[in-house]
Amino acid sequence: MHKYRIYYLADHDDGDPTTYESSIPVSPGDVIQLPETGDFHQAIRLLQQKTGTRLDLSKSAQSEAEARLLSVQYGFWPAG
């Protein structure tokens, strides 16, 4: 199991999850759905830190396509 600490680059509420677990590794550019909220986020980068792996996520969206679009619009991910 792959475990990540979540860092939100855009919107974040106190009730949002702070960790994410996946049976497959997450790579930058992947879109994940957080089970607790149902929101989609594009993974922007992974940072190896002393306390584990930090997963930086884009703005929340209602679909995979919207998550990718918002990442580009907010300047988190290159267009194209």
C-alpha positions, 0 to 999 in steps of 0.5 A: 500500500502506498501512503501519502500526506496531502497538500492542497495547492488551491482550495482546502477545508478543515474537513478534507482528508490529510492522507491518501492511500492507494494500491498503485503508486501515484505519479504527477499528472494522475487524477485521483478521486478522494473517497471521503469527499468524492472530489477529483484532483490532479496530482501535481508533484510528489515530494519525499520528506523525512515524514513520508511522501507529500502529494500536492493536489490541484483544485477540486473538481467534479470529474477527471476532465474538469480536474485536468482543466482546472490544473491548467487554468490555475497554472499548476500544470502545463497546457497541452 
